[in-house]
């Protein structure tokens, strides 16, 4: 009986959306939908400039990080669920930036936790997303 519970838990986890997957998908959709002016470049230096430009623009974009509007999700309950279901990714982010996760959780700062996590994964997956859609 215990083994089947563990297997079900693993299946549930596999079916959940992670921050990594979601941010990458949002980046690709925003670019493919024409949200950003993109020029395909061959020059390595220009590619770096494009990456930095997009990173700066997307960092403050509610569609990617939720920074400009006070949150990515319309309902705080969705934010809380995302944070709770992806707590390992959240821990990774807080460890990387040396933030205090316990304090933010105790103060129910779920929107801030979510936004910090999305910003981190924006940095992590932007280049990969641009390569996948053959921008760089």
Chimera marker file (.cmm) of the C-alpha trace (Angstrom):
<marker_set name="trace">
<marker id="1" x="0.000" y="0.000" z="0.000" r="1" g="1" b="0" radius="0.5"/>
<marker id="2" x="2.822" y="2.405" z="0.821" r="1" g="1" b="0" radius="0.5"/>
<marker id="3" x="4.472" y="1.819" z="-2.543" r="1" g="1" b="0" radius="0.5"/>
<marker id="4" x="1.316" y="2.740" z="-4.455" r="1" g="1" b="0" radius="0.5"/>
<marker id="5" x="1.013" y="5.955" z="-2.448" r="1" g="1" b="0" radius="0.5"/>
<marker id="6" x="4.601" y="6.855" z="-3.321" r="1" g="1" b="0" radius="0.5"/>
<marker id="7" x="3.983" y="6.080" z="-6.980" r="1" g="1" b="0" radius="0.5"/>
<marker id="8" x="0.847" y="8.233" z="-7.018" r="1" g="1" b="0" radius="0.5"/>
<marker id="9" x="2.760" y="11.081" z="-5.402" r="1" g="1" b="0" radius="0.5"/>
<marker id="10" x="5.472" y="10.811" z="-8.076" r="1" g="1" b="0" radius="0.5"/>
<marker id="11" x="2.847" y="10.804" z="-10.847" r="1" g="1" b="0" radius="0.5"/>
<marker id="12" x="1.189" y="13.883" z="-9.326" r="1" g="1" b="0" radius="0.5"/>
<marker id="13" x="4.549" y="15.644" z="-9.149" r="1" g="1" b="0" radius="0.5"/>
<marker id="14" x="5.344" y="14.778" z="-12.774" r="1" g="1" b="0" radius="0.5"/>
<marker id="15" x="2.036" y="16.268" z="-13.928" r="1" g="1" b="0" radius="0.5"/>
<marker id="16" x="2.519" y="19.535" z="-12.058" r="1" g="1" b="0" radius="0.5"/>
<marker id="17" x="3.905" y="22.577" z="-13.777" r="1" g="1" b="0" radius="0.5"/>
<marker id="18" x="7.247" y="23.745" z="-12.459" r="1" g="1" b="0" radius="0.5"/>
<marker id="19" x="8.528" y="27.304" z="-12.450" r="1" g="1" b="0" radius="0.5"/>
<marker id="20" x="11.248" y="26.243" z="-14.880" r="1" g="1" b="0" radius="0.5"/>
<marker id="21" x="8.710" y="24.922" z="-17.393" r="1" g="1" b="0" radius="0.5"/>
<marker id="22" x="6.209" y="27.730" z="-16.931" r="1" g="1" b="0" radius="0.5"/>
<marker id="23" x="8.665" y="30.615" z="-17.266" r="1" g="1" b="0" radius="0.5"/>
<marker id="24" x="10.279" y="29.027" z="-20.308" r="1" g="1" b="0" radius="0.5"/>
<marker id="25" x="6.863" y="28.552" z="-21.940" r="1" g="1" b="0" radius="0.5"/>
<marker id="26" x="5.876" y="32.173" z="-21.125" r="1" g="1" b="0" radius="0.5"/>
<marker id="27" x="9.102" y="33.500" z="-22.666" r="1" g="1" b="0" radius="0.5"/>
<marker id="28" x="8.624" y="31.522" z="-25.856" r="1" g="1" b="0" radius="0.5"/>
<marker id="29" x="4.942" y="32.459" z="-26.148" r="1" g="1" b="0" radius="0.5"/>
<marker id="30" x="5.649" y="36.159" z="-25.586" r="1" g="1" b="0" radius="0.5"/>
<marker id="31" x="8.292" y="36.198" z="-28.306" r="1" g="1" b="0" radius="0.5"/>
<marker id="32" x="6.348" y="34.067" z="-30.781" r="1" g="1" b="0" radius="0.5"/>
<marker id="33" x="3.214" y="36.174" z="-30.223" r="1" g="1" b="0" radius="0.5"/>
<marker id="34" x="5.209" y="39.257" z="-31.239" r="1" g="1" b="0" radius="0.5"/>
<marker id="35" x="5.197" y="40.832" z="-27.794" r="1" g="1" b="0" radius="0.5"/>
<marker id="36" x="8.851" y="41.836" z="-28.191" r="1" g="1" b="0" radius="0.5"/>
<marker id="37" x="10.615" y="43.241" z="-31.228" r="1" g="1" b="0" radius="0.5"/>
<marker id="38" x="13.182" y="40.595" z="-32.071" r="1" g="1" b="0" radius="0.5"/>
<marker id="39" x="15.784" y="40.670" z="-34.780" r="1" g="1" b="0" radius="0.5"/>
<marker id="40" x="17.571" y="37.396" z="-35.510" r="1" g="1" b="0" radius="0.5"/>
<marker id="41" x="21.261" y="38.042" z="-35.220" r="1" g="1" b="0" radius="0.5"/>
<marker id="42" x="24.426" y="36.270" z="-36.278" r="1" g="1" b="0" radius="0.5"/>
<marker id="43" x="26.956" y="38.364" z="-34.374" r="1" g="1" b="0" radius="0.5"/>
<marker id="44" x="27.796" y="36.965" z="-30.920" r="1" g="1" b="0" radius="0.5"/>
<marker id="45" x="28.132" y="40.439" z="-29.363" r="1" g="1" b="0" radius="0.5"/>
<marker id="46" x="24.710" y="41.433" z="-30.698" r="1" g="1" b="0" radius="0.5"/>
<marker id="47" x="23.226" y="38.218" z="-29.291" r="1" g="1" b="0" radius="0.5"/>
<marker id="48" x="24.520" y="39.136" z="-25.842" r="1" g="1" b="0" radius="0.5"/>
<marker id="49" x="22.989" y="42.610" z="-26.190" r="1" g="1" b="0" radius="0.5"/>
<marker id="50" x="19.672" y="41.069" z="-27.244" r="1" g="1" b="0" radius="0.5"/>
<marker id="51" x="19.761" y="38.684" z="-24.275" r="1" g="1" b="0" radius="0.5"/>
<marker id="52" x="20.442" y="41.526" z="-21.833" r="1" g="1" b="0" radius="0.5"/>
<marker id="53" x="17.748" y="43.716" z="-23.426" r="1" g="1" b="0" radius="0.5"/>
<marker id="54" x="15.154" y="40.950" z="-23.222" r="1" g="1" b="0" radius="0.5"/>
<marker id="55" x="16.163" y="40.013" z="-19.688" r="1" g="1" b="0" radius="0.5"/>
<marker id="56" x="15.697" y="43.628" z="-18.594" r="1" g="1" b="0" radius="0.5"/>
<marker id="57" x="12.341" y="43.971" z="-20.333" r="1" g="1" b="0" radius="0.5"/>
<marker id="58" x="11.009" y="40.623" z="-19.148" r="1" g="1" b="0" radius="0.5"/>
<marker id="59" x="12.169" y="41.156" z="-15.564" r="1" g="1" b="0" radius="0.5"/>
<marker id="60" x="9.513" y="43.861" z="-15.190" r="1" g="1" b="0" radius="0.5"/>
<marker id="61" x="6.870" y="42.146" z="-17.301" r="1" g="1" b="0" radius="0.5"/>
<marker id="62" x="3.763" y="40.904" z="-15.538" r="1" g="1" b="0" radius="0.5"/>
<marker id="63" x="3.333" y="38.273" z="-18.255" r="1" g="1" b="0" radius="0.5"/>
<marker id="64" x="6.658" y="36.669" z="-17.332" r="1" g="1" b="0" radius="0.5"/>
<marker id="65" x="7.446" y="37.540" z="-13.702" r="1" g="1" b="0" radius="0.5"/>
<marker id="66" x="4.438" y="39.358" z="-12.293" r="1" g="1" b="0" radius="0.5"/>
<marker id="67" x="6.706" y="42.191" z="-11.139" r="1" g="1" b="0" radius="0.5"/>
<marker id="68" x="4.916" y="45.176" z="-12.645" r="1" g="1" b="0" radius="0.5"/>
<marker id="69" x="1.400" y="44.388" z="-11.468" r="1" g="1" b="0" radius="0.5"/>
<marker id="70" x="1.936" y="42.976" z="-8.003" r="1" g="1" b="0" radius="0.5"/>
<marker id="71" x="1.651" y="39.341" z="-8.995" r="1" g="1" b="0" radius="0.5"/>
<marker id="72" x="1.556" y="36.850" z="-11.827" r="1" g="1" b="0" radius="0.5"/>
<marker id="73" x="-1.720" y="35.236" z="-10.793" r="1" g="1" b="0" radius="0.5"/>
<marker id="74" x="-5.079" y="36.962" z="-10.477" r="1" g="1" b="0" radius="0.5"/>
<marker id="75" x="-5.938" y="35.031" z="-7.304" r="1" g="1" b="0" radius="0.5"/>
<marker id="76" x="-3.547" y="34.731" z="-4.378" r="1" g="1" b="0" radius="0.5"/>
<marker id="77" x="-4.759" y="31.141" z="-3.873" r="1" g="1" b="0" radius="0.5"/>
<marker id="78" x="-3.186" y="30.216" z="-7.224" r="1" g="1" b="0" radius="0.5"/>
<marker id="79" x="0.066" y="31.852" z="-6.146" r="1" g="1" b="0" radius="0.5"/>
<marker id="80" x="0.089" y="29.947" z="-2.861" r="1" g="1" b="0" radius="0.5"/>
<marker id="81" x="-0.577" y="26.667" z="-4.680" r="1" g="1" b="0" radius="0.5"/>
<marker id="82" x="2.264" y="27.265" z="-7.159" r="1" g="1" b="0" radius="0.5"/>
<marker id="83" x="4.713" y="28.083" z="-4.356" r="1" g="1" b="0" radius="0.5"/>
<marker id="84" x="3.679" y="25.089" z="-2.276" r="1" g="1" b="0" radius="0.5"/>
<marker id="85" x="3.780" y="22.633" z="-5.185" r="1" g="1" b="0" radius="0.5"/>
<marker id="86" x="7.242" y="23.841" z="-6.213" r="1" g="1" b="0" radius="0.5"/>
<marker id="87" x="8.812" y="24.471" z="-2.834" r="1" g="1" b="0" radius="0.5"/>
<marker id="88" x="12.086" y="22.780" z="-3.869" r="1" g="1" b="0" radius="0.5"/>
<marker id="89" x="12.541" y="25.260" z="-6.720" r="1" g="1" b="0" radius="0.5"/>
<marker id="90" x="11.662" y="28.083" z="-4.337" r="1" g="1" b="0" radius="0.5"/>
<marker id="91" x="14.304" y="26.858" z="-1.875" r="1" g="1" b="0" radius="0.5"/>
<marker id="92" x="16.856" y="26.799" z="-4.701" r="1" g="1" b="0" radius="0.5"/>
<marker id="93" x="16.093" y="30.441" z="-5.492" r="1" g="1" b="0" radius="0.5"/>
<marker id="94" x="16.215" y="31.597" z="-1.903" r="1" g="1" b="0" radius="0.5"/>
<marker id="95" x="19.482" y="29.765" z="-1.385" r="1" g="1" b="0" radius="0.5"/>
<marker id="96" x="20.995" y="31.300" z="-4.541" r="1" g="1" b="0" radius="0.5"/>
<marker id="97" x="20.084" y="34.869" z="-3.529" r="1" g="1" b="0" radius="0.5"/>
<marker id="98" x="20.593" y="34.223" z="0.190" r="1" g="1" b="0" radius="0.5"/>
<marker id="99" x="17.000" y="35.308" z="0.925" r="1" g="1" b="0" radius="0.5"/>
<marker id="100" x="15.150" y="34.298" z="4.094" r="1" g="1" b="0" radius="0.5"/>
<marker id="101" x="12.415" y="31.889" z="2.979" r="1" g="1" b="0" radius="0.5"/>
<marker id="102" x="11.184" y="31.160" z="6.498" r="1" g="1" b="0" radius="0.5"/>
<marker id="103" x="10.522" y="34.852" z="7.071" r="1" g="1" b="0" radius="0.5"/>
<marker id="104" x="8.615" y="35.253" z="3.803" r="1" g="1" b="0" radius="0.5"/>
<marker id="105" x="6.562" y="32.110" z="4.452" r="1" g="1" b="0" radius="0.5"/>
<marker id="106" x="5.798" y="33.176" z="8.028" r="1" g="1" b="0" radius="0.5"/>
<marker id="107" x="4.661" y="36.580" z="6.738" r="1" g="1" b="0" radius="0.5"/>
<marker id="108" x="2.623" y="34.941" z="3.945" r="1" g="1" b="0" radius="0.5"/>
<marker id="109" x="4.557" y="36.863" z="1.286" r="1" g="1" b="0" radius="0.5"/>
<marker id="110" x="3.542" y="34.382" z="-1.412" r="1" g="1" b="0" radius="0.5"/>
<marker id="111" x="3.326" y="36.965" z="-4.177" r="1" g="1" b="0" radius="0.5"/>
<marker id="112" x="6.873" y="38.115" z="-3.425" r="1" g="1" b="0" radius="0.5"/>
<marker id="113" x="8.089" y="34.514" z="-3.219" r="1" g="1" b="0" radius="0.5"/>
<marker id="114" x="6.467" y="33.753" z="-6.565" r="1" g="1" b="0" radius="0.5"/>
<marker id="115" x="7.910" y="36.847" z="-8.245" r="1" g="1" b="0" radius="0.5"/>
<marker id="116" x="11.438" y="36.238" z="-6.931" r="1" g="1" b="0" radius="0.5"/>
<marker id="117" x="11.249" y="32.652" z="-8.150" r="1" g="1" b="0" radius="0.5"/>
<marker id="118" x="10.025" y="33.691" z="-11.608" r="1" g="1" b="0" radius="0.5"/>
<marker id="119" x="12.822" y="36.281" z="-11.918" r="1" g="1" b="0" radius="0.5"/>
<marker id="120" x="15.423" y="33.668" z="-11.038" r="1" g="1" b="0" radius="0.5"/>
<marker id="121" x="14.083" y="31.203" z="-13.592" r="1" g="1" b="0" radius="0.5"/>
<marker id="122" x="13.868" y="33.954" z="-16.191" r="1" g="1" b="0" radius="0.5"/>
<marker id="123" x="17.648" y="34.294" z="-15.881" r="1" g="1" b="0" radius="0.5"/>
<marker id="124" x="18.066" y="30.514" z="-15.974" r="1" g="1" b="0" radius="0.5"/>
<marker id="125" x="15.895" y="29.686" z="-19.002" r="1" g="1" b="0" radius="0.5"/>
<marker id="126" x="15.937" y="32.790" z="-21.228" r="1" g="1" b="0" radius="0.5"/>
<marker id="127" x="18.955" y="31.725" z="-23.274" r="1" g="1" b="0" radius="0.5"/>
<marker id="128" x="17.634" y="28.176" z="-23.629" r="1" g="1" b="0" radius="0.5"/>
<marker id="129" x="14.207" y="29.445" z="-24.743" r="1" g="1" b="0" radius="0.5"/>
<marker id="130" x="15.807" y="31.772" z="-27.314" r="1" g="1" b="0" radius="0.5"/>
<marker id="131" x="17.853" y="28.875" z="-28.694" r="1" g="1" b="0" radius="0.5"/>
<marker id="132" x="14.819" y="26.604" z="-28.932" r="1" g="1" b="0" radius="0.5"/>
<marker id="133" x="12.916" y="29.107" z="-31.053" r="1" g="1" b="0" radius="0.5"/>
<marker id="134" x="16.063" y="29.786" z="-33.073" r="1" g="1" b="0" radius="0.5"/>
<marker id="135" x="16.515" y="33.421" z="-32.115" r="1" g="1" b="0" radius="0.5"/>
<marker id="136" x="20.146" y="32.946" z="-31.035" r="1" g="1" b="0" radius="0.5"/>
<link id1="1" id2="2" r="1" g="1" b="0" radius="0.2"/>
<link id1="2" id2="3" r="1" g="1" b="0" radius="0.2"/>
<link id1="3" id2="4" r="1" g="1" b="0" radius="0.2"/>
<link id1="4" id2="5" r="1" g="1" b="0" radius="0.2"/>
<link id1="5" id2="6" r="1" g="1" b="0" radius="0.2"/>
<link id1="6" id2="7" r="1" g="1" b="0" radius="0.2"/>
<link id1="7" id2="8" r="1" g="1" b="0" radius="0.2"/>
<link id1="8" id2="9" r="1" g="1" b="0" radius="0.2"/>
<link id1="9" id2="10" r="1" g="1" b="0" radius="0.2"/>
<link id1="10" id2="11" r="1" g="1" b="0" radius="0.2"/>
<link id1="11" id2="12" r="1" g="1" b="0" radius="0.2"/>
<link id1="12" id2="13" r="1" g="1" b="0" radius="0.2"/>
<link id1="13" id2="14" r="1" g="1" b="0" radius="0.2"/>
<link id1="14" id2="15" r="1" g="1" b="0" radius="0.2"/>
<link id1="15" id2="16" r="1" g="1" b="0" radius="0.2"/>
<link id1="16" id2="17" r="1" g="1" b="0" radius="0.2"/>
<link id1="17" id2="18" r="1" g="1" b="0" radius="0.2"/>
<link id1="18" id2="19" r="1" g="1" b="0" radius="0.2"/>
<link id1="19" id2="20" r="1" g="1" b="0" radius="0.2"/>
<link id1="20" id2="21" r="1" g="1" b="0" radius="0.2"/>
<link id1="21" id2="22" r="1" g="1" b="0" radius="0.2"/>
<link id1="22" id2="23" r="1" g="1" b="0" radius="0.2"/>
<link id1="23" id2="24" r="1" g="1" b="0" radius="0.2"/>
<link id1="24" id2="25" r="1" g="1" b="0" radius="0.2"/>
<link id1="25" id2="26" r="1" g="1" b="0" radius="0.2"/>
<link id1="26" id2="27" r="1" g="1" b="0" radius="0.2"/>
<link id1="27" id2="28" r="1" g="1" b="0" radius="0.2"/>
<link id1="28" id2="29" r="1" g="1" b="0" radius="0.2"/>
<link id1="29" id2="30" r="1" g="1" b="0" radius="0.2"/>
<link id1="30" id2="31" r="1" g="1" b="0" radius="0.2"/>
<link id1="31" id2="32" r="1" g="1" b="0" radius="0.2"/>
<link id1="32" id2="33" r="1" g="1" b="0" radius="0.2"/>
<link id1="33" id2="34" r="1" g="1" b="0" radius="0.2"/>
<link id1="34" id2="35" r="1" g="1" b="0" radius="0.2"/>
<link id1="35" id2="36" r="1" g="1" b="0" radius="0.2"/>
<link id1="36" id2="37" r="1" g="1" b="0" radius="0.2"/>
<link id1="37" id2="38" r="1" g="1" b="0" radius="0.2"/>
<link id1="38" id2="39" r="1" g="1" b="0" radius="0.2"/>
<link id1="39" id2="40" r="1" g="1" b="0" radius="0.2"/>
<link id1="40" id2="41" r="1" g="1" b="0" radius="0.2"/>
<link id1="41" id2="42" r="1" g="1" b="0" radius="0.2"/>
<link id1="42" id2="43" r="1" g="1" b="0" radius="0.2"/>
<link id1="43" id2="44" r="1" g="1" b="0" radius="0.2"/>
<link id1="44" id2="45" r="1" g="1" b="0" radius="0.2"/>
<link id1="45" id2="46" r="1" g="1" b="0" radius="0.2"/>
<link id1="46" id2="47" r="1" g="1" b="0" radius="0.2"/>
<link id1="47" id2="48" r="1" g="1" b="0" radius="0.2"/>
<link id1="48" id2="49" r="1" g="1" b="0" radius="0.2"/>
<link id1="49" id2="50" r="1" g="1" b="0" radius="0.2"/>
<link id1="50" id2="51" r="1" g="1" b="0" radius="0.2"/>
<link id1="51" id2="52" r="1" g="1" b="0" radius="0.2"/>
<link id1="52" id2="53" r="1" g="1" b="0" radius="0.2"/>
<link id1="53" id2="54" r="1" g="1" b="0" radius="0.2"/>
<link id1="54" id2="55" r="1" g="1" b="0" radius="0.2"/>
<link id1="55" id2="56" r="1" g="1" b="0" radius="0.2"/>
<link id1="56" id2="57" r="1" g="1" b="0" radius="0.2"/>
<link id1="57" id2="58" r="1" g="1" b="0" radius="0.2"/>
<link id1="58" id2="59" r="1" g="1" b="0" radius="0.2"/>
<link id1="59" id2="60" r="1" g="1" b="0" radius="0.2"/>
<link id1="60" id2="61" r="1" g="1" b="0" radius="0.2"/>
<link id1="61" id2="62" r="1" g="1" b="0" radius="0.2"/>
<link id1="62" id2="63" r="1" g="1" b="0" radius="0.2"/>
<link id1="63" id2="64" r="1" g="1" b="0" radius="0.2"/>
<link id1="64" id2="65" r="1" g="1" b="0" radius="0.2"/>
<link id1="65" id2="66" r="1" g="1" b="0" radius="0.2"/>
<link id1="66" id2="67" r="1" g="1" b="0" radius="0.2"/>
<link id1="67" id2="68" r="1" g="1" b="0" radius="0.2"/>
<link id1="68" id2="69" r="1" g="1" b="0" radius="0.2"/>
<link id1="69" id2="70" r="1" g="1" b="0" radius="0.2"/>
<link id1="70" id2="71" r="1" g="1" b="0" radius="0.2"/>
<link id1="71" id2="72" r="1" g="1" b="0" radius="0.2"/>
<link id1="72" id2="73" r="1" g="1" b="0" radius="0.2"/>
<link id1="73" id2="74" r="1" g="1" b="0" radius="0.2"/>
<link id1="74" id2="75" r="1" g="1" b="0" radius="0.2"/>
<link id1="75" id2="76" r="1" g="1" b="0" radius="0.2"/>
<link id1="76" id2="77" r="1" g="1" b="0" radius="0.2"/>
<link id1="77" id2="78" r="1" g="1" b="0" radius="0.2"/>
<link id1="78" id2="79" r="1" g="1" b="0" radius="0.2"/>
<link id1="79" id2="80" r="1" g="1" b="0" radius="0.2"/>
<link id1="80" id2="81" r="1" g="1" b="0" radius="0.2"/>
<link id1="81" id2="82" r="1" g="1" b="0" radius="0.2"/>
<link id1="82" id2="83" r="1" g="1" b="0" radius="0.2"/>
<link id1="83" id2="84" r="1" g="1" b="0" radius="0.2"/>
<link id1="84" id2="85" r="1" g="1" b="0" radius="0.2"/>
<link id1="85" id2="86" r="1" g="1" b="0" radius="0.2"/>
<link id1="86" id2="87" r="1" g="1" b="0" radius="0.2"/>
<link id1="87" id2="88" r="1" g="1" b="0" radius="0.2"/>
<link id1="88" id2="89" r="1" g="1" b="0" radius="0.2"/>
<link id1="89" id2="90" r="1" g="1" b="0" radius="0.2"/>
<link id1="90" id2="91" r="1" g="1" b="0" radius="0.2"/>
<link id1="91" id2="92" r="1" g="1" b="0" radius="0.2"/>
<link id1="92" id2="93" r="1" g="1" b="0" radius="0.2"/>
<link id1="93" id2="94" r="1" g="1" b="0" radius="0.2"/>
<link id1="94" id2="95" r="1" g="1" b="0" radius="0.2"/>
<link id1="95" id2="96" r="1" g="1" b="0" radius="0.2"/>
<link id1="96" id2="97" r="1" g="1" b="0" radius="0.2"/>
<link id1="97" id2="98" r="1" g="1" b="0" radius="0.2"/>
<link id1="98" id2="99" r="1" g="1" b="0" radius="0.2"/>
<link id1="99" id2="100" r="1" g="1" b="0" radius="0.2"/>
<link id1="100" id2="101" r="1" g="1" b="0" radius="0.2"/>
<link id1="101" id2="102" r="1" g="1" b="0" radius="0.2"/>
<link id1="102" id2="103" r="1" g="1" b="0" radius="0.2"/>
<link id1="103" id2="104" r="1" g="1" b="0" radius="0.2"/>
<link id1="104" id2="105" r="1" g="1" b="0" radius="0.2"/>
<link id1="105" id2="106" r="1" g="1" b="0" radius="0.2"/>
<link id1="106" id2="107" r="1" g="1" b="0" radius="0.2"/>
<link id1="107" id2="108" r="1" g="1" b="0" radius="0.2"/>
<link id1="108" id2="109" r="1" g="1" b="0" radius="0.2"/>
<link id1="109" id2="110" r="1" g="1" b="0" radius="0.2"/>
<link id1="110" id2="111" r="1" g="1" b="0" radius="0.2"/>
<link id1="111" id2="112" r="1" g="1" b="0" radius="0.2"/>
<link id1="112" id2="113" r="1" g="1" b="0" radius="0.2"/>
<link id1="113" id2="114" r="1" g="1" b="0" radius="0.2"/>
<link id1="114" id2="115" r="1" g="1" b="0" radius="0.2"/>
<link id1="115" id2="116" r="1" g="1" b="0" radius="0.2"/>
<link id1="116" id2="117" r="1" g="1" b="0" radius="0.2"/>
<link id1="117" id2="118" r="1" g="1" b="0" radius="0.2"/>
<link id1="118" id2="119" r="1" g="1" b="0" radius="0.2"/>
<link id1="119" id2="120" r="1" g="1" b="0" radius="0.2"/>
<link id1="120" id2="121" r="1" g="1" b="0" radius="0.2"/>
<link id1="121" id2="122" r="1" g="1" b="0" radius="0.2"/>
<link id1="122" id2="123" r="1" g="1" b="0" radius="0.2"/>
<link id1="123" id2="124" r="1" g="1" b="0" radius="0.2"/>
<link id1="124" id2="125" r="1" g="1" b="0" radius="0.2"/>
<link id1="125" id2="126" r="1" g="1" b="0" radius="0.2"/>
<link id1="126" id2="127" r="1" g="1" b="0" radius="0.2"/>
<link id1="127" id2="128" r="1" g="1" b="0" radius="0.2"/>
<link id1="128" id2="129" r="1" g="1" b="0" radius="0.2"/>
<link id1="129" id2="130" r="1" g="1" b="0" radius="0.2"/>
<link id1="130" id2="131" r="1" g="1" b="0" radius="0.2"/>
<link id1="131" id2="132" r="1" g="1" b="0" radius="0.2"/>
<link id1="132" id2="133" r="1" g="1" b="0" radius="0.2"/>
<link id1="133" id2="134" r="1" g="1" b="0" radius="0.2"/>
<link id1="134" id2="135" r="1" g="1" b="0" radius="0.2"/>
<link id1="135" id2="136" r="1" g="1" b="0" radius="0.2"/>
</marker_set>
